[in-house]
Amino acid sequence: MSKSRKSRKKSRRPNLSPLSLLRPRLDGLWGSPDWPAKEDAARQGDLTAVTKGVKPIDFLPVMLRAYTATSPAARASLDQTMPAWLEANGHGDDLQTILERHLLDPEETKTAIAWLQAMGVDASSLAEEKSTFYRAFLGEDDLGSQGVYIFFWYANRRRNRVKGLSLLIDYNPPWEGAVKDGILFPQRSPEDAIREFVDMWPDRRVELEDLDPVEAKKTLIELFMTNREAGVRLHRDVAVMRNEIARHILSLPDGPDTPPFTLDDFDELAREGKRAEEIMHFEQTVGRRVRLPDGEEMLVIGADQDDDLFDNVTIQARSQNR
């Protein structure tokens, strides 16, 4: 084989980054029966070698995930070795940064805090489960036709950045006050989020009221229960908010009259009932049903214009999330 052909053959080999290889290497290292029996200095040397070429902010979450999957004996040896290794290499600040960015699940968070405490770091503030609630709003237009539910949560531990979501409510049949559509807001400072996504609503003839955490949770559950009663499945744009809703809203405290509602209920609403997208397509292409003052329903033929209440905000937020 010529030298040029050998060169071409070598170039076809995948060029894998150290990060992509880290998890299998950790699994192999910690899964070895010899690992727990090694001297602490040898284990620290292994950790340094296996993480070479990877930034701490990248390898620490991988190590914590691998830790939860390894054997009890390996975890016990790591609990002895990791704090000294982290401190010797100056990775304590990186671990705190990862915790502040909410990059870990509860079990990984517990392990990270234990390692920091073993290093002598006061991790009490990191261990506290603080509510992420910032502000929430509910309002409807002056015709009583459509409404909006808005919820913001803190996106970092410094509480100087927020994210949010907004749900469109339709009081006409067949919705009858159910959630129609939804959008996620991009990260902003608290002040910018209110200015961009809340302050415009009075100009659209929608008066908003502030909701406290208990009211915000109760209101959302009642909206979802209306979807169930109306037989309308959650729009796919709302269904994908499952994790945000679970973490930031359903975790809020209950009031004395908060209806019971679980993630199983949410999942049921996301898969059962008439598809919201089908109803909206009919309204946008044929016509929509409205309720008259005497309670009777009437079909208004023609393209639906009422969703203009929500469309400008939807376009703005979705373009910023790309």
C-alpha positions as CSV (number, residue, x, y, z in Angstrom):
1,M,0.0,0.0,0.0
2,S,1.4,3.4,-0.9
3,K,2.1,6.1,1.7
4,S,-0.7,8.3,0.3
5,R,-3.3,5.5,0.6
6,K,-2.2,4.9,4.2
7,S,-2.7,8.6,5.0
8,R,-6.2,8.5,3.5
9,K,-7.1,5.4,5.5
10,K,-5.9,7.0,8.8
11,S,-7.9,10.2,8.1
12,R,-11.2,8.1,8.1
13,R,-10.8,7.3,11.9
14,P,-13.2,9.3,14.0
15,N,-11.7,12.1,15.9
16,L,-13.4,11.7,19.3
17,S,-13.1,14.4,21.9
18,P,-11.9,13.6,25.4
19,L,-15.3,14.6,26.8
20,S,-17.1,12.1,24.6
21,L,-14.8,9.3,25.9
22,L,-15.0,10.4,29.5
23,R,-18.1,8.5,30.7
24,P,-17.0,5.0,29.3
25,R,-13.5,5.6,30.7
26,L,-15.0,6.4,34.2
27,D,-17.3,3.4,34.1
28,G,-14.3,1.2,33.2
29,L,-12.1,2.8,35.9
30,W,-14.6,2.8,38.7
31,G,-16.1,-0.5,37.7
32,S,-12.8,-2.3,38.1
33,P,-12.6,-4.5,41.3
34,D,-9.1,-3.1,41.9
35,W,-10.3,0.5,42.1
36,P,-11.5,0.6,45.8
37,A,-8.3,-1.2,46.9
38,K,-5.9,1.3,45.5
39,E,-4.1,3.8,47.6
40,D,-5.7,7.3,47.7
41,A,-2.7,8.9,45.9
42,A,-3.1,6.3,43.0
43,R,-6.8,7.0,42.8
44,Q,-6.2,10.8,42.6
45,G,-3.7,10.1,39.8
46,D,-6.2,8.1,37.9
47,L,-8.8,11.0,38.2
48,T,-6.2,13.5,36.9
49,A,-5.3,11.2,34.0
50,V,-8.9,10.4,32.9
51,T,-10.0,14.1,33.0
52,K,-7.0,15.4,31.1
53,G,-8.1,17.7,28.2
54,V,-11.6,18.3,29.6
55,K,-12.7,21.5,31.4
56,P,-14.0,21.0,34.9
57,I,-17.3,22.6,34.1
58,D,-17.8,19.8,31.6
59,F,-16.3,16.8,33.3
60,L,-17.8,17.3,36.8
61,P,-21.4,16.7,35.8
62,V,-20.3,13.5,33.9
63,M,-18.4,12.3,37.0
64,L,-21.4,12.9,39.2
65,R,-23.6,10.9,36.8
66,A,-21.1,8.1,36.7
67,Y,-20.8,8.1,40.5
68,T,-24.5,7.4,40.9
69,A,-24.3,4.5,38.5
70,T,-21.3,2.7,40.0
71,S,-21.0,0.2,42.8
72,P,-21.4,1.0,46.5
73,A,-17.7,0.1,47.1
74,A,-16.6,2.4,44.4
75,R,-18.8,5.2,45.7
76,A,-17.3,4.8,49.2
77,S,-13.8,5.1,47.8
78,L,-14.7,8.1,45.7
79,D,-16.2,9.8,48.8
80,Q,-12.8,9.5,50.4
81,T,-10.8,10.6,47.4
82,M,-12.9,13.2,45.6
83,P,-12.8,16.1,48.2
84,A,-9.0,16.0,48.5
85,W,-8.6,15.7,44.7
86,L,-11.1,18.6,44.0
87,E,-9.4,20.8,46.5
88,A,-5.9,20.0,45.3
89,N,-6.8,20.9,41.7
90,G,-8.9,24.0,42.6
91,H,-12.2,22.5,41.3
92,G,-14.3,23.5,44.3
93,D,-15.4,26.8,42.7
94,D,-16.3,24.9,39.5
95,L,-18.5,22.5,41.4
96,Q,-20.3,25.4,43.1
97,T,-20.9,27.1,39.7
98,I,-22.5,23.9,38.4
99,L,-24.8,23.8,41.4
100,E,-25.8,27.4,40.9
101,R,-26.6,26.7,37.3
102,H,-29.0,23.8,38.2
103,L,-27.2,21.4,36.0
104,L,-27.6,18.4,38.3
105,D,-30.5,16.2,39.3
106,P,-31.4,15.9,43.0
107,E,-29.2,12.8,43.7
108,E,-26.2,14.4,41.9
109,T,-26.8,17.6,43.8
110,K,-26.7,15.8,47.1
111,T,-23.4,14.1,46.3
112,A,-21.8,17.4,45.1
113,I,-22.8,19.2,48.3
114,A,-21.4,16.3,50.4
115,W,-18.1,16.6,48.6
116,L,-18.0,20.4,49.1
117,Q,-18.8,20.0,52.8
118,A,-16.0,17.4,53.1
119,M,-13.7,20.1,51.7
120,G,-14.8,22.5,54.5
121,V,-17.0,24.6,52.2
122,D,-20.2,26.0,53.7
123,A,-22.7,24.6,51.3
124,S,-25.8,25.2,53.4
125,S,-27.1,27.8,51.0
126,L,-26.6,25.4,48.1
127,A,-28.4,22.7,50.0
128,E,-31.5,24.8,50.7
129,E,-34.4,24.2,48.3
130,K,-35.6,27.7,47.7
131,S,-38.7,28.4,45.6
132,T,-37.8,29.7,42.2
133,F,-41.0,31.7,42.0
134,Y,-40.6,35.3,40.8
135,R,-44.0,36.6,39.6
136,A,-47.2,35.3,38.0
137,F,-50.2,37.0,36.4
138,L,-53.7,36.3,35.1
139,G,-55.9,38.4,32.9
140,E,-58.6,38.5,30.3
141,D,-59.5,40.9,27.5
142,D,-62.3,43.4,27.9
143,L,-64.7,41.2,25.9
144,G,-64.3,38.2,28.1
145,S,-63.2,36.2,25.0
146,Q,-59.6,35.3,25.7
147,G,-57.2,35.5,28.6
148,V,-53.5,34.9,29.5
149,Y,-51.6,33.2,32.3
150,I,-48.0,34.3,32.8
151,F,-45.5,32.7,35.1
152,F,-41.8,33.7,35.7
153,W,-39.2,31.8,37.7
154,Y,-35.6,32.6,38.7
155,A,-33.1,30.9,36.4
156,N,-30.1,31.1,38.6
157,R,-29.1,31.1,42.3
158,R,-28.1,34.7,42.2
159,R,-31.8,35.4,41.3
160,N,-30.8,38.1,38.7
161,R,-32.1,36.2,35.7
162,V,-35.6,34.8,35.0
163,K,-37.3,32.6,32.5
164,G,-41.0,32.2,32.0
165,L,-44.0,30.9,30.2
166,S,-47.3,32.2,28.9
167,L,-50.5,30.3,28.3
168,L,-53.4,31.5,26.1
169,I,-56.9,30.9,27.5
170,D,-60.0,30.9,25.3
171,Y,-63.4,31.3,26.9
172,N,-65.4,30.6,23.8
173,P,-66.7,27.1,22.9
174,P,-65.3,24.4,22.6
175,W,-62.6,25.7,25.0
176,E,-64.8,27.1,27.7
177,G,-61.8,28.6,29.6
178,A,-59.2,25.9,28.7
179,V,-55.6,26.4,27.8
180,K,-55.3,26.9,24.1
181,D,-51.6,27.4,23.3
182,G,-48.4,28.4,25.1
183,I,-45.0,29.8,24.7
184,L,-41.7,29.8,26.7
185,F,-40.0,33.1,27.3
186,P,-36.2,33.4,26.9
187,Q,-33.9,34.3,29.8
188,R,-33.9,38.0,30.8
189,S,-33.2,40.1,33.8
190,P,-36.4,40.4,35.9
191,E,-36.9,44.0,34.9
192,D,-36.5,43.3,31.2
193,A,-38.8,40.3,31.3
194,I,-41.6,42.3,32.8
195,R,-41.0,45.1,30.3
196,E,-40.9,42.8,27.3
197,F,-43.6,40.3,28.1
198,V,-46.0,41.9,30.6
199,D,-46.1,45.6,30.2
200,M,-47.7,45.5,26.8
201,W,-50.9,43.7,27.9
202,P,-52.9,46.8,29.0
203,D,-52.4,48.2,25.5
204,R,-54.1,45.0,24.2
205,R,-57.1,45.6,26.5
206,V,-56.0,43.0,29.0
207,E,-55.8,43.9,32.7
208,L,-53.5,41.6,34.6
209,E,-53.6,40.8,38.3
210,D,-50.6,39.6,40.3
211,L,-50.8,36.0,41.6
212,D,-49.0,34.9,44.7
213,P,-47.3,31.4,44.6
214,V,-50.3,29.5,46.0
215,E,-52.7,31.3,43.7
216,A,-50.4,30.7,40.7
217,K,-50.3,26.9,41.3
218,K,-54.1,26.7,42.0
219,T,-54.9,28.8,38.9
220,L,-52.8,26.6,36.6
221,I,-54.3,23.4,37.9
222,E,-57.8,24.8,37.4
223,L,-57.0,25.8,33.8
224,F,-55.7,22.2,33.1
225,M,-58.8,20.8,34.8
226,T,-60.9,22.9,32.4
227,N,-59.1,21.2,29.5
228,R,-60.1,17.9,30.9
229,E,-63.7,19.0,31.3
230,A,-63.8,20.4,27.8
231,G,-62.2,17.2,26.3
232,V,-59.3,19.2,24.8
233,R,-55.8,17.8,24.7
234,L,-53.0,20.1,25.7
235,H,-51.4,21.8,22.7
236,R,-48.0,20.3,21.9
237,D,-46.3,23.6,22.7
238,V,-47.8,23.3,26.2
239,A,-47.0,19.6,26.5
240,V,-43.3,20.2,26.0
241,M,-43.3,22.5,29.1
242,R,-43.7,19.5,31.3
243,N,-40.4,19.8,33.1
244,E,-40.7,23.5,33.7
245,I,-44.2,23.2,35.0
246,A,-43.3,20.3,37.3
247,R,-40.2,22.0,38.7
248,H,-41.3,25.6,39.1
249,I,-45.1,25.5,39.5
250,L,-46.4,22.2,40.7
251,S,-43.7,22.3,43.4
252,L,-45.2,25.4,44.9
253,P,-47.2,25.1,48.2
254,D,-50.8,24.1,48.2
255,G,-53.6,26.3,49.6
256,P,-56.6,24.9,51.4
257,D,-58.6,24.7,48.2
258,T,-55.8,23.7,45.7
259,P,-57.1,20.8,43.7
260,P,-55.0,17.6,43.6
261,F,-52.9,17.4,40.4
262,T,-49.9,15.3,39.5
263,L,-47.6,14.8,36.6
264,D,-49.6,11.7,35.7
265,D,-52.6,14.0,35.3
266,F,-50.5,16.3,33.1
267,D,-49.4,13.4,30.9
268,E,-52.9,12.2,30.5
269,L,-54.0,15.7,29.3
270,A,-51.1,15.7,26.9
271,R,-52.3,12.5,25.1
272,E,-56.1,12.3,25.5
273,G,-58.9,14.5,24.1
274,K,-59.4,16.3,20.9
275,R,-56.2,17.9,19.6
276,A,-55.9,21.6,20.3
277,E,-54.1,22.0,17.0
278,E,-57.1,20.6,15.1
279,I,-59.6,23.0,16.7
280,M,-57.3,25.9,16.1
281,H,-56.9,24.9,12.4
282,F,-60.7,24.9,12.0
283,E,-60.9,28.3,13.6
284,Q,-58.2,29.8,11.4
285,T,-59.5,28.4,8.1
286,V,-63.3,28.0,8.5
287,G,-64.7,29.8,11.5
288,R,-65.0,29.9,15.2
289,R,-67.8,29.4,17.7
290,V,-68.7,32.2,20.1
291,R,-71.1,32.4,23.0
292,L,-73.8,35.1,22.8
293,P,-74.9,37.0,25.9
294,D,-78.0,34.8,26.2
295,G,-75.8,31.7,26.4
296,E,-76.5,30.5,22.9
297,E,-73.6,29.5,20.6
298,M,-73.0,30.9,17.1
299,L,-70.6,29.9,14.4
300,V,-68.8,32.9,12.9
301,I,-67.6,32.1,9.4
302,G,-64.2,33.5,8.3
303,A,-60.6,33.6,9.5
304,D,-60.1,33.9,13.2
305,Q,-58.8,37.3,14.3
306,D,-59.1,37.0,18.0
307,D,-55.8,35.2,18.4
308,D,-54.0,38.5,17.5
309,L,-54.1,39.0,21.2
310,F,-51.4,36.4,21.6
311,D,-49.7,36.3,18.2
312,N,-47.3,39.2,18.5
313,V,-46.0,38.0,21.8
314,T,-45.7,34.4,20.4
315,I,-43.7,35.5,17.3
316,Q,-41.4,37.6,19.5
317,A,-40.7,35.0,22.1
318,R,-40.3,32.1,19.7
319,S,-37.9,34.0,17.5
320,Q,-35.8,34.8,20.6
321,N,-35.8,31.2,21.7
322,R,-34.2,29.9,18.5
